Amino acid sequence: VIMLTARGEVTDRIVGLEVGADDYVTKPFSPREVVARVRAVLRRASSDRVPLETGEIVHGDLRIDLRRHEVSVRGRPVRLTRKEFDLLAALAGAPGTTFSRSRLLEDVWDFAWHGDAATVTVHARRLREKIEDDPSHPRHLVTVWGVGYRFDP
Protein backbone atom coordinates (compact mmCIF):
# COMPACT_ATOMS: atom_id res chain seq x y z
CA VAL A 1 0.00 0.00 0.00
CA ILE A 2 1.37 3.37 -1.03
CA MET A 3 -0.62 6.37 0.16
CA LEU A 4 -0.83 9.29 -2.28
CA THR A 5 -2.21 12.27 -0.40
CA ALA A 6 -2.20 16.03 0.07
CA ARG A 7 -1.79 15.60 3.83
CA GLY A 8 1.90 16.09 4.47
CA GLU A 9 2.19 16.81 8.19
CA VAL A 10 4.45 14.49 10.20
CA THR A 11 1.51 13.21 12.24
CA ASP A 12 -0.41 12.40 9.03
CA ARG A 13 2.54 10.42 7.66
CA ILE A 14 2.95 8.56 10.95
CA VAL A 15 -0.74 7.68 11.08
CA GLY A 16 -0.62 6.52 7.45
CA LEU A 17 2.30 4.21 8.17
CA GLU A 18 0.71 3.03 11.43
CA VAL A 19 -2.47 1.96 9.64
CA GLY A 20 -0.48 -0.21 7.26
CA ALA A 21 0.92 1.85 4.39
CA ASP A 22 4.25 0.65 3.04
CA ASP A 23 5.07 4.14 1.77
CA TYR A 24 3.57 7.63 1.95
CA VAL A 25 3.83 10.19 -0.88
CA THR A 26 2.44 13.73 -0.64
CA LYS A 27 1.22 16.05 -3.38
CA PRO A 28 2.70 17.41 -5.52
CA PHE A 29 4.58 14.32 -6.65
CA SER A 30 6.31 13.22 -9.80
CA PRO A 31 4.78 10.23 -11.61
CA ARG A 32 8.32 8.90 -12.09
CA GLU A 33 8.86 9.06 -8.32
CA VAL A 34 5.65 7.10 -7.72
CA VAL A 35 6.73 4.45 -10.23
CA ALA A 36 10.13 4.21 -8.49
CA ARG A 37 8.43 3.84 -5.09
CA VAL A 38 6.09 1.13 -6.43
CA ARG A 39 9.09 -0.75 -7.79
CA ALA A 40 10.88 -0.41 -4.44
CA VAL A 41 7.86 -1.77 -2.53
CA LEU A 42 7.56 -4.67 -4.98
CA ARG A 43 11.28 -5.44 -4.63
CA ARG A 44 10.97 -5.53 -0.84
CA ALA A 45 7.84 -7.66 -1.01
CA SER A 46 9.43 -10.23 -3.32
CA SER A 47 12.99 -10.38 -2.01
CA ASP A 48 12.73 -9.74 1.74
CA ARG A 49 10.47 -12.64 2.57
CA VAL A 50 12.16 -15.88 3.53
CA PRO A 51 10.53 -18.66 1.54
CA LEU A 52 8.37 -20.71 3.88
CA GLU A 53 9.04 -23.88 1.93
CA THR A 54 12.58 -23.93 3.36
CA GLY A 55 10.95 -24.63 6.68
CA GLU A 56 13.62 -22.75 8.60
CA ILE A 57 14.67 -19.18 9.30
CA VAL A 58 18.18 -18.78 10.70
CA HIS A 59 19.75 -15.52 11.84
CA GLY A 60 22.99 -16.06 13.74
CA ASP A 61 22.23 -17.96 16.95
CA LEU A 62 18.47 -17.74 16.39
CA ARG A 63 16.85 -20.69 14.62
CA ILE A 64 13.14 -20.84 13.78
CA ASP A 65 11.84 -24.17 12.52
CA LEU A 66 8.56 -23.31 10.80
CA ARG A 67 7.51 -26.91 10.21
CA ARG A 68 8.09 -28.11 13.76
CA HIS A 69 7.03 -24.81 15.32
CA GLU A 70 10.24 -24.64 17.37
CA VAL A 71 12.65 -21.83 18.22
CA SER A 72 16.14 -22.06 19.66
CA VAL A 73 18.72 -19.49 20.69
CA ARG A 74 22.34 -20.67 20.86
CA GLY A 75 21.08 -24.24 20.61
CA ARG A 76 18.73 -23.92 23.60
CA PRO A 77 15.01 -24.38 22.97
CA VAL A 78 12.80 -21.37 23.64
CA ARG A 79 9.15 -21.93 24.56
CA LEU A 80 6.86 -19.50 22.79
CA THR A 81 3.12 -19.11 22.66
CA ARG A 82 1.54 -19.53 19.25
CA LYS A 83 1.18 -15.76 18.77
CA GLU A 84 4.75 -15.11 19.91
CA PHE A 85 5.97 -17.70 17.41
CA ASP A 86 3.84 -16.26 14.59
CA LEU A 87 5.01 -12.72 15.39
CA LEU A 88 8.66 -13.78 15.41
CA ALA A 89 8.26 -15.74 12.16
CA ALA A 90 6.57 -12.76 10.46
CA LEU A 91 9.31 -10.33 11.51
CA ALA A 92 12.29 -12.65 11.03
CA GLY A 93 10.87 -13.80 7.69
CA ALA A 94 11.30 -10.26 6.35
CA PRO A 95 14.53 -9.02 7.98
CA GLY A 96 15.06 -5.28 7.86
CA THR A 97 11.43 -4.57 6.96
CA THR A 98 9.53 -2.29 9.33
CA PHE A 99 5.98 -3.43 10.08
CA SER A 100 3.35 -1.21 11.63
CA ARG A 101 1.44 -2.59 14.59
CA SER A 102 -1.74 -2.64 12.51
CA ARG A 103 0.01 -4.58 9.74
CA LEU A 104 1.24 -7.11 12.31
CA LEU A 105 -2.30 -7.40 13.69
CA GLU A 106 -3.49 -8.23 10.16
CA ASP A 107 -0.66 -10.68 9.45
CA VAL A 108 -0.49 -12.46 12.82
CA TRP A 109 -3.90 -12.05 14.43
CA ASP A 110 -7.23 -12.98 12.89
CA PHE A 111 -8.88 -10.31 10.70
CA ALA A 112 -12.01 -10.63 12.84
CA TRP A 113 -10.06 -9.81 16.00
CA HIS A 114 -11.04 -6.34 17.26
CA GLY A 115 -8.36 -5.70 19.83
CA ASP A 116 -5.97 -2.87 20.46
CA ALA A 117 -2.64 -2.48 18.65
CA ALA A 118 -1.06 -2.42 22.11
CA THR A 119 -1.34 -6.21 22.12
CA VAL A 120 1.49 -6.24 19.56
CA THR A 121 3.61 -4.19 21.97
CA VAL A 122 2.93 -6.63 24.81
CA HIS A 123 3.77 -9.66 22.67
CA ALA A 124 6.93 -7.98 21.37
CA ARG A 125 8.05 -7.29 24.94
CA ARG A 126 7.44 -10.90 25.99
CA LEU A 127 9.20 -12.16 22.88
CA ARG A 128 12.22 -9.98 23.65
CA GLU A 129 12.39 -11.43 27.15
CA LYS A 130 12.66 -14.88 25.61
CA ILE A 131 15.05 -14.35 22.68
CA GLU A 132 17.18 -11.29 23.48
CA ASP A 133 20.31 -11.30 25.66
CA ASP A 134 19.30 -7.89 27.06
CA PRO A 135 15.57 -7.28 26.49
CA SER A 136 15.87 -3.61 27.48
CA HIS A 137 18.43 -3.12 24.66
CA PRO A 138 17.19 -5.52 21.96
CA ARG A 139 19.52 -6.51 19.18
CA HIS A 140 17.04 -8.34 16.94
CA LEU A 141 13.48 -7.21 17.69
CA VAL A 142 13.82 -3.45 17.27
CA THR A 143 11.18 -0.79 17.87
CA VAL A 144 10.87 1.79 15.12
CA TRP A 145 9.40 4.64 17.14
CA GLY A 146 6.11 5.93 15.84
CA VAL A 147 5.87 3.16 13.25
CA GLY A 148 6.19 -0.39 14.61
CA TYR A 149 8.78 -3.15 14.68
CA ARG A 150 11.63 -4.50 12.60
CA PHE A 151 13.76 -7.63 12.85
CA ASP A 152 17.49 -6.97 12.52
CA PRO A 153 19.49 -10.14 11.86
PyRosetta script that sets phi, psi and omega in degrees:
from pyrosetta import init, pose_from_sequence

init()
pose = pose_from_sequence("VIMLTARGEVTDRIVGLEVGADDYVTKPFSPREVVARVRAVLRRASSDRVPLETGEIVHGDLRIDLRRHEVSVRGRPVRLTRKEFDLLAALAGAPGTTFSRSRLLEDVWDFAWHGDAATVTVHARRLREKIEDDPSHPRHLVTVWGVGYRFDP")
pose.set_psi(1, 124.6)
pose.set_omega(1, 174.2)
pose.set_phi(2, -119.2)
pose.set_psi(2, 120.0)
pose.set_omega(2, 179.2)
pose.set_phi(3, -85.6)
pose.set_psi(3, 128.6)
pose.set_omega(3, 173.3)
pose.set_phi(4, -112.6)
pose.set_psi(4, 115.1)
pose.set_omega(4, -170.8)
pose.set_phi(5, -150.2)
pose.set_psi(5, 163.1)
pose.set_omega(5, 175.1)
pose.set_phi(6, -90.5)
pose.set_psi(6, -10.0)
pose.set_omega(6, -176.7)
pose.set_phi(7, -85.9)
pose.set_psi(7, 107.4)
pose.set_omega(7, -172.4)
pose.set_phi(8, -112.2)
pose.set_psi(8, 6.0)
pose.set_omega(8, 178.9)
pose.set_phi(9, -66.4)
pose.set_psi(9, 153.3)
pose.set_omega(9, -179.6)
pose.set_phi(10, -56.1)
pose.set_psi(10, -44.1)
pose.set_omega(10, -178.9)
pose.set_phi(11, -63.5)
pose.set_psi(11, -36.2)
pose.set_omega(11, 177.7)
pose.set_phi(12, -64.5)
pose.set_psi(12, -43.7)
pose.set_omega(12, 179.3)
pose.set_phi(13, -63.8)
pose.set_psi(13, -41.6)
pose.set_omega(13, 179.4)
pose.set_phi(14, -63.1)
pose.set_psi(14, -46.0)
pose.set_omega(14, 179.3)
pose.set_phi(15, -61.3)
pose.set_psi(15, -43.0)
pose.set_omega(15, 179.2)
pose.set_phi(16, -58.7)
pose.set_psi(16, -44.0)
pose.set_omega(16, 178.4)
pose.set_phi(17, -70.3)
pose.set_psi(17, -36.3)
pose.set_omega(17, 179.0)
pose.set_phi(18, -63.8)
pose.set_psi(18, -35.0)
pose.set_omega(18, -178.2)
pose.set_phi(19, -83.8)
pose.set_psi(19, 2.5)
pose.set_omega(19, 170.8)
pose.set_phi(20, 120.9)
pose.set_psi(20, -0.2)
pose.set_omega(20, 179.2)
pose.set_phi(21, -67.9)
pose.set_psi(21, 141.8)
pose.set_omega(21, 175.9)
pose.set_phi(22, -84.5)
pose.set_psi(22, -23.9)
pose.set_omega(22, 179.1)
pose.set_phi(23, -154.3)
pose.set_psi(23, 162.9)
pose.set_omega(23, -174.8)
pose.set_phi(24, -141.7)
pose.set_psi(24, 117.2)
pose.set_omega(24, -177.8)
pose.set_phi(25, -121.4)
pose.set_psi(25, 131.4)
pose.set_omega(25, -178.9)
pose.set_phi(26, -104.7)
pose.set_psi(26, 153.8)
pose.set_omega(26, 176.1)
pose.set_phi(27, -74.0)
pose.set_psi(27, 149.1)
pose.set_omega(27, -10.7)
pose.set_phi(28, -74.2)
pose.set_psi(28, 149.7)
pose.set_omega(28, 178.7)
pose.set_phi(29, -137.3)
pose.set_psi(29, 156.3)
pose.set_omega(29, 178.0)
pose.set_phi(30, -88.8)
pose.set_psi(30, 133.4)
pose.set_omega(30, 176.7)
pose.set_phi(31, -56.7)
pose.set_psi(31, -34.4)
pose.set_omega(31, 178.5)
pose.set_phi(32, -65.6)
pose.set_psi(32, -36.5)
pose.set_omega(32, 177.1)
pose.set_phi(33, -65.4)
pose.set_psi(33, -41.8)
pose.set_omega(33, 179.3)
pose.set_phi(34, -62.7)
pose.set_psi(34, -43.9)
pose.set_omega(34, 178.0)
pose.set_phi(35, -59.8)
pose.set_psi(35, -43.0)
pose.set_omega(35, 179.0)
pose.set_phi(36, -63.4)
pose.set_psi(36, -39.7)
pose.set_omega(36, 178.9)
pose.set_phi(37, -68.4)
pose.set_psi(37, -38.5)
pose.set_omega(37, 176.2)
pose.set_phi(38, -62.0)
pose.set_psi(38, -45.4)
pose.set_omega(38, 178.6)
pose.set_phi(39, -61.2)
pose.set_psi(39, -39.9)
pose.set_omega(39, 179.4)
pose.set_phi(40, -64.6)
pose.set_psi(40, -43.3)
pose.set_omega(40, 178.5)
pose.set_phi(41, -63.7)
pose.set_psi(41, -42.6)
pose.set_omega(41, 178.9)
pose.set_phi(42, -64.2)
pose.set_psi(42, -38.9)
pose.set_omega(42, 176.8)
pose.set_phi(43, -61.3)
pose.set_psi(43, -47.2)
pose.set_omega(43, 179.7)
pose.set_phi(44, -62.1)
pose.set_psi(44, -42.2)
pose.set_omega(44, -177.9)
pose.set_phi(45, -65.5)
pose.set_psi(45, -34.8)
pose.set_omega(45, -176.8)
pose.set_phi(46, -90.1)
pose.set_psi(46, -29.1)
pose.set_omega(46, -174.4)
pose.set_phi(47, -102.6)
pose.set_psi(47, -23.3)
pose.set_omega(47, -176.0)
pose.set_phi(48, -79.7)
pose.set_psi(48, -24.8)
pose.set_omega(48, -176.9)
pose.set_phi(49, -75.7)
pose.set_psi(49, 133.6)
pose.set_omega(49, 174.4)
pose.set_phi(50, -80.2)
pose.set_psi(50, 127.4)
pose.set_omega(50, -178.7)
pose.set_phi(51, -60.8)
pose.set_psi(51, 128.2)
pose.set_omega(51, -177.6)
pose.set_phi(52, -70.1)
pose.set_psi(52, -20.2)
pose.set_omega(52, -179.2)
pose.set_phi(53, -69.3)
pose.set_psi(53, -16.6)
pose.set_omega(53, 176.3)
pose.set_phi(54, -68.6)
pose.set_psi(54, -26.3)
pose.set_omega(54, 177.1)
pose.set_phi(55, 78.9)
pose.set_psi(55, -2.2)
pose.set_omega(55, -176.1)
pose.set_phi(56, -149.2)
pose.set_psi(56, 138.6)
pose.set_omega(56, 172.9)
pose.set_phi(57, -118.6)
pose.set_psi(57, 125.4)
pose.set_omega(57, -179.0)
pose.set_phi(58, -127.8)
pose.set_psi(58, 126.9)
pose.set_omega(58, 175.3)
pose.set_phi(59, -134.7)
pose.set_psi(59, 100.0)
pose.set_omega(59, -179.1)
pose.set_phi(60, 61.3)
pose.set_psi(60, -123.7)
pose.set_omega(60, -178.7)
pose.set_phi(61, -81.9)
pose.set_psi(61, -5.5)
pose.set_omega(61, -178.4)
pose.set_phi(62, -94.7)
pose.set_psi(62, 126.1)
pose.set_omega(62, 179.8)
pose.set_phi(63, -127.2)
pose.set_psi(63, 126.3)
pose.set_omega(63, 179.5)
pose.set_phi(64, -119.2)
pose.set_psi(64, 113.4)
pose.set_omega(64, 178.0)
pose.set_phi(65, -95.5)
pose.set_psi(65, 105.1)
pose.set_omega(65, -174.7)
pose.set_phi(66, -70.1)
pose.set_psi(66, -34.0)
pose.set_omega(66, -179.0)
pose.set_phi(67, -72.1)
pose.set_psi(67, -42.3)
pose.set_omega(67, -177.0)
pose.set_phi(68, -90.7)
pose.set_psi(68, -7.6)
pose.set_omega(68, 179.5)
pose.set_phi(69, 60.7)
pose.set_psi(69, 47.4)
pose.set_omega(69, -178.2)
pose.set_phi(70, -127.7)
pose.set_psi(70, 147.1)
pose.set_omega(70, 177.8)
pose.set_phi(71, -129.5)
pose.set_psi(71, 140.8)
pose.set_omega(71, 173.7)
pose.set_phi(72, -138.6)
pose.set_psi(72, 148.2)
pose.set_omega(72, 175.6)
pose.set_phi(73, -124.5)
pose.set_psi(73, 123.0)
pose.set_omega(73, -176.4)
pose.set_phi(74, 52.3)
pose.set_psi(74, 38.5)
pose.set_omega(74, 177.2)
pose.set_phi(75, 82.2)
pose.set_psi(75, -6.4)
pose.set_omega(75, 179.4)
pose.set_phi(76, -96.1)
pose.set_psi(76, 131.4)
pose.set_omega(76, 179.3)
pose.set_phi(77, -65.5)
pose.set_psi(77, 143.7)
pose.set_omega(77, 178.3)
pose.set_phi(78, -119.6)
pose.set_psi(78, 125.9)
pose.set_omega(78, 179.4)
pose.set_phi(79, -87.3)
pose.set_psi(79, 121.3)
pose.set_omega(79, 179.7)
pose.set_phi(80, -123.7)
pose.set_psi(80, 149.3)
pose.set_omega(80, 170.6)
pose.set_phi(81, -71.5)
pose.set_psi(81, 168.2)
pose.set_omega(81, -179.6)
pose.set_phi(82, -59.4)
pose.set_psi(82, -45.6)
pose.set_omega(82, -178.5)
pose.set_phi(83, -67.6)
pose.set_psi(83, -37.9)
pose.set_omega(83, 176.3)
pose.set_phi(84, -61.5)
pose.set_psi(84, -44.1)
pose.set_omega(84, 179.1)
pose.set_phi(85, -61.8)
pose.set_psi(85, -48.1)
pose.set_omega(85, -178.8)
pose.set_phi(86, -62.6)
pose.set_psi(86, -38.6)
pose.set_omega(86, 177.9)
pose.set_phi(87, -65.2)
pose.set_psi(87, -46.4)
pose.set_omega(87, 178.9)
pose.set_phi(88, -62.0)
pose.set_psi(88, -44.5)
pose.set_omega(88, -180.0)
pose.set_phi(89, -62.8)
pose.set_psi(89, -39.9)
pose.set_omega(89, 179.3)
pose.set_phi(90, -64.0)
pose.set_psi(90, -45.2)
pose.set_omega(90, -178.3)
pose.set_phi(91, -72.5)
pose.set_psi(91, -47.5)
pose.set_omega(91, -178.0)
pose.set_phi(92, -70.3)
pose.set_psi(92, -23.2)
pose.set_omega(92, 177.9)
pose.set_phi(93, -73.6)
pose.set_psi(93, -12.5)
pose.set_omega(93, 177.9)
pose.set_phi(94, -135.2)
pose.set_psi(94, 65.2)
pose.set_omega(94, -175.2)
pose.set_phi(95, -58.5)
pose.set_psi(95, 138.1)
pose.set_omega(95, 178.5)
pose.set_phi(96, 84.4)
pose.set_psi(96, -8.2)
pose.set_omega(96, -179.7)
pose.set_phi(97, -91.3)
pose.set_psi(97, 129.9)
pose.set_omega(97, 177.8)
pose.set_phi(98, -88.3)
pose.set_psi(98, 128.5)
pose.set_omega(98, 178.5)
pose.set_phi(99, -112.1)
pose.set_psi(99, 134.6)
pose.set_omega(99, 173.1)
pose.set_phi(100, -72.9)
pose.set_psi(100, 160.1)
pose.set_omega(100, 177.5)
pose.set_phi(101, -60.8)
pose.set_psi(101, -40.7)
pose.set_omega(101, -179.3)
pose.set_phi(102, -66.0)
pose.set_psi(102, -36.7)
pose.set_omega(102, 176.8)
pose.set_phi(103, -65.0)
pose.set_psi(103, -41.1)
pose.set_omega(103, 177.6)
pose.set_phi(104, -65.5)
pose.set_psi(104, -37.4)
pose.set_omega(104, 175.6)
pose.set_phi(105, -59.7)
pose.set_psi(105, -41.7)
pose.set_omega(105, 179.4)
pose.set_phi(106, -67.1)
pose.set_psi(106, -42.6)
pose.set_omega(106, -174.9)
pose.set_phi(107, -76.1)
pose.set_psi(107, -35.7)
pose.set_omega(107, -171.2)
pose.set_phi(108, -104.4)
pose.set_psi(108, -38.6)
pose.set_omega(108, -179.4)
pose.set_phi(109, -97.0)
pose.set_psi(109, 162.7)
pose.set_omega(109, -179.4)
pose.set_phi(110, -67.5)
pose.set_psi(110, 141.8)
pose.set_omega(110, 178.6)
pose.set_phi(111, -57.1)
pose.set_psi(111, -31.2)
pose.set_omega(111, -177.9)
pose.set_phi(112, -78.0)
pose.set_psi(112, -10.0)
pose.set_omega(112, -177.8)
pose.set_phi(113, -71.8)
pose.set_psi(113, 128.0)
pose.set_omega(113, -175.6)
pose.set_phi(114, -113.6)
pose.set_psi(114, 47.3)
pose.set_omega(114, -179.5)
pose.set_phi(115, -92.2)
pose.set_psi(115, -172.1)
pose.set_omega(115, -178.2)
pose.set_phi(116, -93.9)
pose.set_psi(116, 146.8)
pose.set_omega(116, 177.8)
pose.set_phi(117, -62.8)
pose.set_psi(117, -16.3)
pose.set_omega(117, 178.3)
pose.set_phi(118, -63.7)
pose.set_psi(118, -21.1)
pose.set_omega(118, 177.8)
pose.set_phi(119, -62.7)
pose.set_psi(119, -32.1)
pose.set_omega(119, 177.0)
pose.set_phi(120, -64.8)
pose.set_psi(120, -41.8)
pose.set_omega(120, 178.8)
pose.set_phi(121, -60.6)
pose.set_psi(121, -44.1)
pose.set_omega(121, -179.8)
pose.set_phi(122, -64.2)
pose.set_psi(122, -45.5)
pose.set_omega(122, 179.5)
pose.set_phi(123, -65.6)
pose.set_psi(123, -38.1)
pose.set_omega(123, 178.0)
pose.set_phi(124, -63.6)
pose.set_psi(124, -41.2)
pose.set_omega(124, 178.6)
pose.set_phi(125, -62.7)
pose.set_psi(125, -45.8)
pose.set_omega(125, 179.5)
pose.set_phi(126, -64.3)
pose.set_psi(126, -38.6)
pose.set_omega(126, 178.8)
pose.set_phi(127, -64.6)
pose.set_psi(127, -41.2)
pose.set_omega(127, 176.8)
pose.set_phi(128, -60.0)
pose.set_psi(128, -40.9)
pose.set_omega(128, -179.8)
pose.set_phi(129, -61.7)
pose.set_psi(129, -25.5)
pose.set_omega(129, -176.8)
pose.set_phi(130, -94.5)
pose.set_psi(130, -28.3)
pose.set_omega(130, -174.6)
pose.set_phi(131, -114.4)
pose.set_psi(131, -17.2)
pose.set_omega(131, -176.2)
pose.set_phi(132, -93.9)
pose.set_psi(132, 145.3)
pose.set_omega(132, 174.6)
pose.set_phi(133, -65.5)
pose.set_psi(133, -42.2)
pose.set_omega(133, 178.7)
pose.set_phi(134, -129.9)
pose.set_psi(134, 93.3)
pose.set_omega(134, -175.5)
pose.set_phi(135, -57.3)
pose.set_psi(135, -26.3)
pose.set_omega(135, 179.5)
pose.set_phi(136, -77.9)
pose.set_psi(136, -15.2)
pose.set_omega(136, 174.9)
pose.set_phi(137, -132.5)
pose.set_psi(137, 71.7)
pose.set_omega(137, -173.6)
pose.set_phi(138, -65.3)
pose.set_psi(138, 143.3)
pose.set_omega(138, 178.7)
pose.set_phi(139, -98.0)
pose.set_psi(139, -35.6)
pose.set_omega(139, -175.7)
pose.set_phi(140, -101.5)
pose.set_psi(140, -54.0)
pose.set_omega(140, -175.4)
pose.set_phi(141, -92.1)
pose.set_psi(141, 93.4)
pose.set_omega(141, -169.6)
pose.set_phi(142, -101.0)
pose.set_psi(142, 136.9)
pose.set_omega(142, 173.8)
pose.set_phi(143, -83.3)
pose.set_psi(143, 130.8)
pose.set_omega(143, 171.7)
pose.set_phi(144, -104.0)
pose.set_psi(144, 100.4)
pose.set_omega(144, -171.4)
pose.set_phi(145, -54.4)
pose.set_psi(145, 131.4)
pose.set_omega(145, 178.9)
pose.set_phi(146, 80.6)
pose.set_psi(146, -3.2)
pose.set_omega(146, -177.5)
pose.set_phi(147, -124.7)
pose.set_psi(147, -62.9)
pose.set_omega(147, -176.3)
pose.set_phi(148, 168.8)
pose.set_psi(148, -127.2)
pose.set_omega(148, -175.3)
pose.set_phi(149, -134.8)
pose.set_psi(149, 155.4)
pose.set_omega(149, 178.8)
pose.set_phi(150, -142.1)
pose.set_psi(150, 145.8)
pose.set_omega(150, 174.2)
pose.set_phi(151, -100.6)
pose.set_psi(151, 120.9)
pose.set_omega(151, 175.0)
pose.set_phi(152, -103.8)
pose.set_psi(152, 120.4)
pose.set_omega(152, -178.5)
pose.set_phi(153, -63.2)
pose.dump_pdb("model.pdb")
